[in-house]
């Protein structure tokens, strides 16, 4: 019996980024789901239980850091790996992401092949 491809939740307030990531990940064999902000991401993560979350840091409403903190505080979503996607390059930002429970941190603009490799 074949298993379903992994589901990746893409969280970014920039529709072009979401479209690009959806195209690349689907071409690599993943299923995708998108959220345009932190609140929507929390709801979708709880409902869909994705295998991985790609999470932008800078978004209106609750930012990616707070979204990650809430994901990791909830028993239903705690174990979902989070990779941050951001243009922020400061060491503090990266350290903060890992302290919140992220498994990786990719800076924008990112190389699509590298990002897909990290998702794998």
HELIX and SHEET records of a PDB file:
HELIX    1   1 UNK A   15  UNK A   27  1                                  13    
HELIX    2   2 UNK A   38  UNK A   48  1                                  11    
HELIX    3   3 UNK A   64  UNK A   73  1                                  10    
HELIX    4   4 UNK A   91  UNK A   99  1                                   9    
HELIX    5   5 UNK A  112  UNK A  119  1                                   8    
SHEET    1   A 5 UNK A  31  UNK A  35  0                                        
SHEET    2   A 5 UNK A   7  UNK A  11  1                                        
SHEET    3   A 5 UNK A  52  UNK A  56  1                                        
SHEET    4   A 5 UNK A  81  UNK A  86  1                                        
SHEET    5   A 5 UNK A 104  UNK A 107  1                                        
END                                                                             
